[in-house]
Amino acid sequence: MYTPIIIFAFNRLDSLKATVASLLMNEESNESDLFIYVDGARNNKIGEKEKVQAVQEFVKSISGFKSIKYFFSEQNNGLGTSIIHGVSKVINQYDKVIVLEDDLIVSTNFLSFMNQGLDKYAKEEKVFSICGYTNKIKVPKSYPYDAYFCTRSSSWGWATWKDRWETVDWELKDWDRYSKMAHAFNKWGGSDCFRMLRSVKEGWGNSWAIRFGFSEFLQDKLSLFPITSKVKNDGFDGSGTNCKKWSRFKYEFDNGNKKEFKYPVEILLNRKLYKSAMSYNTILIRIYSRIMYIIH
């Protein structure tokens, strides 16, 4: 039985069409249940209601999956709230989920990689999530696997299990303790981590992913990433709510047909791969990124 897929959509019809089309190129799609959540239009955005309605009409026409269920919000909840509520609902029924947003294109072996990873590590509590995206990394010639472990789960095409999802403190209730972990959290996941977490607590940010990652940090767990990315993000065209027109993240997209993967036996960090993957989150790279954001 294949893991159910959730897509979170909003007001970008062409982007959603591309995401769905790429999913349908995976032969497992016709045996997979699909759930689609479409967020409501913002009241102060002229023309957005019509864009959202166009997305809703397209969603009603989708076929090619084992089953399709869709949920249309009448109000705008924002991506963070939508994902927390939507994933919680589906994962409570199925115990595991694969999650995509509407600006992601997946490879033809994306569902193979995700489902096999979910099955292999289902009982390995050290593994917090399975990620479809990976930054371009330097792989040691002697490295024998098609995947590696790293800290800080990626939000660009990912999957997890109910027992991991339920450990996340979405309300950051123990903030007195958490607030003392800034240095350790940044060292674990990148120099931007604690600022993002603080933005949620103070109400000027709403990232579900940083709270998910913080739970992973607190529990000293790891996420699985492919050596070659099974996902590419087409959101860096200026149309995405949370994406700029330029990204510091570079990747190599998997255009091959490989369907069986060799996963790491031991659940631990390969120091060379870890260092290469995390280099995208250093302070110098982030400063350069801010300059490029302004230019673009």
C-alpha positions, 0 to 999 in steps of 0.5 A: 500500500502506497503512502497518501500524498498531500498537496498544499495549493493556493493561487497559482494555477500553472504551478499546481498543474505542473506539480500534478503533471510531474506526479502523474509521471510516477507509475505509483500515482495511480495506486496512491491516494491524493489529498489537496488543500487549497487556501482561501484568498486574502481580503486585501488582494485584488483579483486573488479570489478569482485566481483561487477559484481557478485553482479550485476548478482545476482541482475538481478535474484531476484524475489518475490517482487511486482516490482524490479528496480536496478541501477548500478553505473559505478564509486565508490561513497561511501556509504554516497553519494549513500544513499543520492542520492538513497533515495532522488530519491525514496522518491520523488516518494513514500513519504516514504522509508524503507532502508537496507544495504547489511550486515543486516538480518531482522526478519520475522516481520520486514516489519510489524513493519516498515510499521505500524510505518510509518503509525501510525506516518506519521503526527506526525512531532516530529517523525523523523524516524522508526528504525528496530534495537535496542541495548539490553536494560533494559525494566521496567516491567511496560512498556506496549509498543513494541517500545520506542522513543530515540534520534539519529536514527539508520542506521541499517534498518530504514525508514523515510518520504519525509518531514523529509528527505528534512530538512537535510542540507547535505552540512552543509552550516551553519557551523559557527553556527553548530561548536558551538554545539559540547557539546550539540550534543554529549550530545544528541546523544553520545560522538562520534557525533560531531567528526563524523560531523566534519569529513564530513565538513573537508572531511575525513569522509562521513557519511550520518547518522551523518548528518541525526542525526544532523538534528534530533538534530537541530529540537529536534525530536525523532526516534522510536525503537523496544523493541526487534531488528528486525535487526541484523548486519552481517557486523562485519566479517571484510568484511564490508567497515565501520565495524570492526570484533568486535562491542560494540553494543549488541542486542536481535534478534526477532525470534517470529511471532508477527505481530501486535505491540503496539506503544507509544501513547505519543511521548516522552522519557522514561528516563530509556529506554533512559539511557539504550539505550544510555549507548552504546555511553559513552566515557568509552565504546568507549575507550574499543571498540577501544582496542577491535578493535585493538585486533580483 
